[in-house]
């Protein structure tokens, strides 16, 4: 922590909190627009007359929200740096390992559940899309008109906040660049955001929801990998804290 510029570190934490907040809120902020006219047009292309279509809305997708699973690891790591500003070094070292162990286990469980949900939904999407005409129509009604423009704007904001987070971390302590794990975590977070935006623009709009779900599945797997990395890294810290506590108990009492 020598030479650490505390204001920059706190600003980095704030930027990442805002980025994760936008990702978590994607389910509420994205989609919801009326897609009835688009569905009627697509049905006509399939030779099916659906009449006056109502209550068909744009989907919110899972990809942006699932980025938060990866960024939870980044947020935890940055939070530990900030925690070191207010806690004595010895106490910080003792609780860091146990707290990280608990957090990593929770993240693994949450990411596993999210992975199953995304994979099941992806399977249903593909099955319906490949079952014309009525299966395809059902797919279009539920997932066929992804709000690509809104998602691009949201991902742009998230990317900007993450770049601010990374830059502020480096300004806070240039030696952070020597932490290979932290650098890889930053690159993973940034790359995931860029790749999701690329996937959204790669295919016609009716297929975007499928690629968005593919991204969600990948992000859940990556989050599990990072949670395992945190879990493994927590074990030496726990062992060190236990040994330190045992050594303190073994010291003779000078007043005894």
N, C-alpha and C positions, 0 to 999 in steps of 0.2 A: 504493500500500500504506500510505499515511499514515493513522494513526488506526485501523488494522486491529486488531480484537480476535481474537488468534490462537486462544484456546481455543474460541470460537464457530465459527470456520472449521473447526477440526479436528473438532468435534462434528458440523458440517454434513456433512463428508466421511464421517464414520462412519455417519450416518443414511442417506445415499444409498447407501453400500456395502451396508448391510443391506437396503435396499429392492431393489437390483439382485440381491442374493443370493437373496432370496425369489422374485423373478421368474424367475431362472435355474433355481431349484430347483422351479418349479411343475410341471414334467414328472414329477418324482419324488413330489412332495407331493400333487398332485391326482389324483383318480380311483383306479382299482384296485378299487373296491368291486364286489360281486357284483350283476349286473343281470339274471340269468337269469329271475327271476320277472317282471320288467317286460317282458322280451322275449316271454315266453310269453303274457302278457296282450295285448300289441300284436299278436302273430301271430294270436291268436284274433279280435281285432277285424277283421283282414284276411281272416278265413275260412280260415286255414292252421293246421293242427295240427303243432306242432313237438315235442311230447312233453316229456321232461325235459331242459331246457336247462342246460348246464354251461359253465364257463369263458368266460362272457360278463361282461366287466367294464366299469366306467365309464371313458370316455376322459379323458385329462388336458387335451386342448385345446392350442392354440398361442398364443392371444391373450395370456395373461399373460406367457409366456416372450418373446414378440415385443416386449413393452413394453421389455424390456431393451435392444433395439436402439436405441431412442430415448434411453433413459437412459444408454447408453454414452457418447453425446455429452455429456450433462450431467455424467457422472462424470469424463470427460476434462477438461472445462472447470474443474470444481471442483478436480480434481487439479493442474491448472496453477497455480491460485491457491495451493494448499498448497505446491507445489514452490518458489514464489517466497519462501517463508518460510525455506528452507534454502540456496538458491543465491544467489550474488551476482547483482545485477540485470543486469550485462552478460552473464554466462554464461547466465542464464535467458532473456534476449532472443535469444541466438544459437541455443539449442537448441529453443526453443519452436516456431519456424516449421517446422523440418525434422521434428521429432517429430510435430507436428500434421498435416503433410502425409502422413507415413507412416500415422498412425492413421486419417486420413480415407479413404485408399485402401483400407486393410484393412476398414474398416467398410462401405464401398461394396460390396466384393466379398462380404462375409459377408451383408449385407442383400439383395443381388441373389440369392444362392443361396437364402436363406430365403424370399424373395418367390416364386421359382419353385416351391419345395417346397409352400408354402402354397396357391399358385394351383392347382397340379396336384391337391392333396388336395381343395380346394374344388370343383373341377370333378367329381372322382369322387363326392364326397358328393351333389352336386345330381343328377348323372346316375343314381345308384342310387336316391335318394329318389323320383325321378320315374318309376321303372320298377317299379310294383307288379305282383304282390305280392312276388316273390322279390327283386327289386332293393331294394325298400323294407325287406324283412326283413334283407338284408345290411347296409344302411345302419344300421338300428336296432341290429344286433348289434355293429357297430364304433363307432358314434358317437351312438346314439340316446338315451343316458341320461347326459347331462352332469351332473357334480356341482355344481349351481348353488350350493347352500349353502356348500360348501367353498370354491368360487371366490370367493363374496362375502366370506367371512371373510378370505381371503388378500388380495383387492384392498383391503379395508378397512385391513388392516395396512400394505400398500404405500402407500396414500394417506396414512395417518397419518405414516409415515416420511418421505414426500416433503414433507408440510407442515412437518414438523420441519426438514428440510433447507432449505427455502425460508426459513422463519422465522429459522433460525440464520445463514444467509447474510446476511440483512438486519441482524441483530444484530451480526454480525462487521464489516460495513461498509455503512452505509446508502447510500453512493454506488453500490453495486451496482445500485440501482434506476434509476440513470441509464444503465446499460448495456442498451440496448434488445434486443440479441441475447440476453443472459442472461435477461432478463425473458420474452422470447418462448419461450425454451427451457424455462424453468420452467413457463410456462402450457401449453405443448405436452405436457409430461410429466404434469402434473396432469390436464389435460383428457382425455388418452388413457386414464388410469386410470378416470376417472369414466365416460367413454363406454363402455368395455368392460363395466363393471358394469351400465350401463343396457341394453346389448345382451343381456346374459345374462338380464335380467328382462323383456325385451320380448316374447318369444314362448314358446309351450309348450316344455317341456323337450326334446322330440324334435327341435326345430329349433335349439336353442341352439348345438350344435356348428357348424352352418353359419354363424351370425352370428359366432361366435367366430373362425372361419377368415376371415370377411370382415374382422373387426377386425385379424387378424394380417397380412393383405395390406396393409391401409391403414397399419399401423404400420411395415411394412418399407419402404413407399414414403416415408413421412415420415422414417424414419431415413436413407434415401438422400439426401433433400433436405438434411437437416441435415449429413450428411457432406460434401456438395458445398459447403455454406456454410462449413464448417470448412476445406475444401481451398482455396477461393478466399481466405478470410481469412488462410491461412498464407502465401500468395505474397508479399504486401507485407513480412511479417516476415522471410522468407527473403532478399528483395532488400535489406532494410535491414541484415541481418546480414552479407551479402556485401559491401556497400559499407563497412560499419564495419571489416571485416577488411582490405579493400583499403586503406582510409585508414591503418590502423595500419601496414601494410607499407610504405606510401609515406613515412611519417614518417622523417626522417633519424635515424640512431643518434647520440645525443649523445656517446657514447664512441668513435665511429668517426672 
